[in-house]
């Protein structure tokens, strides 16, 4: 009975805090005259400039900025590495160890370094892309379906690449017609389905999160959206982890299947 009362009081307290924050936000909005942008205008990519017939959208520009930040950060962090690591170096070493652990657990190989560049690139690129929108003035490129689709297509091409590299062209293609040749269309369809699954899983989760935050900004633009923005850090990292894990599973499944054949 006591535990039930504590849960009820906790829920009421949380509800009261949310209501109080909403009221404060509405008052600030009234005093400042702030008007939020429509959800579609806030989230949808728009054309920034043209290069001949090519239209360069805000997604591409934000991706370029992110790549520049990652490149500059990698350069300066790499130059700062020491024998006695500091906080940032420890964090980077932990990230490298975590990615290697995912590879070792899902890809049966004696040379995890063969897969590390691709897998690490996915983990870092998608993780940073999901969190880019937390920087004022920038927007995450992953709510634009073109970015998740591009990532999924790289995975689609990586699976046969590593299969052929580890087993040879004949050994890789042989798997598609075993135990009977009727398995060929099923195997091809499954790999295409995986591409769509990776695309819409990442796109849907990040877009849904962005829509919720945009709606909160319209309803109550001050204070109230902050908890959701903090929660987006967790979901952004989680989606990067899931995409990286599934990439290793797909590559590992191909390598293992061909080894068994």
Secondary structure, DSSP 8 states (H G I E B T S, - for coil): -HHHHHHHHHHHHHHHHHHHHHHHHHHHHHHHT-----HHHHHS--EEEEETTEEEEHHHHHHHHHHHHHHHHHHHHHHT--SS--HHHHHHHHHHHHHHHHHHHHS--S-THHHHHHHHHHHHHHHHHHHGGGSTT---GGGSHHHHHHHHHHHHHHHHHHHHHHHHHHHHHHHTT-S-TTHHHHHHHHHHHHHHHHHHHHHHHHHHHHHHHHHHHHH-TTTHHHHHHHHHHHHHHHHHHHHHHHHHHHHHHHHHHHHH-
